[in-house]
Each structure stands twice: as C-alpha cells, then as structure tokens.
C-alpha cells in the first residue's frame, strides 16, 4: 500500500514538472515613452516681428544685451526633430548640450504669407553662437523646410577673418535679402603667412512662394597684399535697394 501511494505521488510530481517545462513564457510588453513636441511652446520662444527693412550684424555686444533682438532665448534640444537634417548635421548642438558655446537661440519670427513664416535663429559658429540664420517654417506641416540662409557671422582666427551682415527688405509676401560678406584669408599653401587675400561681395536672395532663390551677385573687391603693408579691410555692411 505504501509503495502504491509513493508511486502515485511520484507520478504527480513528474507530471507537474513536465507541465511547467512546456508552459509558454509570459510576454512582457514594454511601454516606450514617446516625446511629443509642443510646437506651440516652441513658437512662443520667438519674438513676433514686423518690419519693412531689418539690418542684421553679428555683434558680440548684442549677444550680451538683453534688450537686443540677437540676445535670444535658448532652444532646448527636445525641439531638434523640428529642424531639417542638414541643420542638425551642421550644428552638433542638437546632439549634445546647451552650454554657452554650443547653444542655439530663438530670436524672432515674421509672416511671409498665409502658409509660411520666417524664423531668425542664432546658431553656434566656429567658437561661439555667432551665426544668424533664416529658416522657413511651414504652418501646415508644422516644421521647418530644408532651405535656409546664413544672414550674419563674425569670425576671425590667426589672421583669417569673415564678417557677414545682411539687410532684409519685406514687401507683401516677398522678402529680398542683401547679404554682404568681407573675407581676408591666407592661401592654403602659404604656410609662412606672407600674403593675404581680401574680398568683398554682395549677394541678393529672394524669398517667395517658390522658396529661396539667388537673384544677384556682385564682387565688390578682391586683392592680394603682402603682410605688413595691408590696409585695414573695410567690413562695413553694404546695403542695396535692389
């Protein structure tokens, strides 16, 4: 009798063990939190602008002046997906942090037409957030278009210099932009820095329904001078009513 009882118990235990081995494992569903971009909050970072003519010069004093348009407000990296890939690749800020040298700043926004707005931003330059950029925001798609323009920059290092400024002329839904650029640089093979090449130019762009298009270019000056004898390069903004 005892042997029979022991045998029954052993069979029950064996059956239970086999059944547990063939029981399908539980499925664990992971909930992935997705970050939804608050477009309305992003838009409020930018100061609404109305103008017929607006001059933009990359100036470090303006970056520190809270009353200046160029002072701006820091854009959090959570908004990086609103920008075109070309901007994200160009400015590593979107993949890293918001320290003083890599931050991007919201400046101002203005109407272009019923469907689009122009947005002014200050992006990291070679060593400081000194690039003033124009991006076009599509109200229907709720994101920026791929086209953009650099409007102003101020950069210099080891004798090389780039100063870009612009004047924006707005008439109805058409925006004309005169971009002036002054450069001085050493040729790549001139390792002794004996000569300096200086150029000044002006480029005109039109922003309309068809997007951003270049409509004019003028080279105002180009020369090569020996170091020690060069006259100061004129980096004054050149405006045009063209």
C-alpha positions, 0 to 999 in steps of 0.5 A: 500500500505504501509503495502504491501511494509513493508511486502515485505521488511520484507520478504527480510530481513528474507530471507537474514538472513536465507541465511547467517545462512546456508552459509558454513564457509570459510576454512582457510588453514594454511601454516606450515613452514617446516625446511629443513636441509642443510646437506651440511652446516652441513658437512662443520662444520667438519674438513676433516681428514686423518690419519693412527693412531689418539690418542684421550684424553679428555683434558680440555686444548684442549677444550680451544685451538683453534688450537686443533682438540677437540676445535670444532665448535658448532652444532646448534640444527636445525641439531638434526633430523640428529642424531639417537634417542638414541643420542638425548635421551642421550644428552638433548642438542638437546632439549634445548640450546647451552650454554657452558655446554650443547653444542655439537661440530663438530670436524672432519670427515674421509672416511671409504669407498665409502658409509660411513664416520666417524664423531668425535663429542664432546658431553656434559658429566656429567658437561661439553662437555667432551665426544668424540664420533664416529658416522657413517654417511651414504652418501646415506641416508644422516644421521647418523646410530644408532651405535656409540662409546664413544672414550674419557671422563674425569670425576671425582666427590667426589672421583669417577673418569673415564678417557677414551682415545682411539687410532684409527688405519685406514687401507683401509676401516677398522678402529680398535679402542683401547679404554682404560678406568681407573675407581676408584669408591666407592661401592654403599653401602659404604656410609662412603667412606672407600674403593675404587675400581680401574680398568683398561681395554682395549677394541678393536672395529672394524669398517667395512662394517658390522658396529661396532663390539667388537673384544677384551677385556682385564682387565688390573687391578682391586683392592680394597684399603682402603682410605688413603693408595691408590696409585695414579691410573695410567690413562695413555692411553694404546695403542695396535697394535692389 
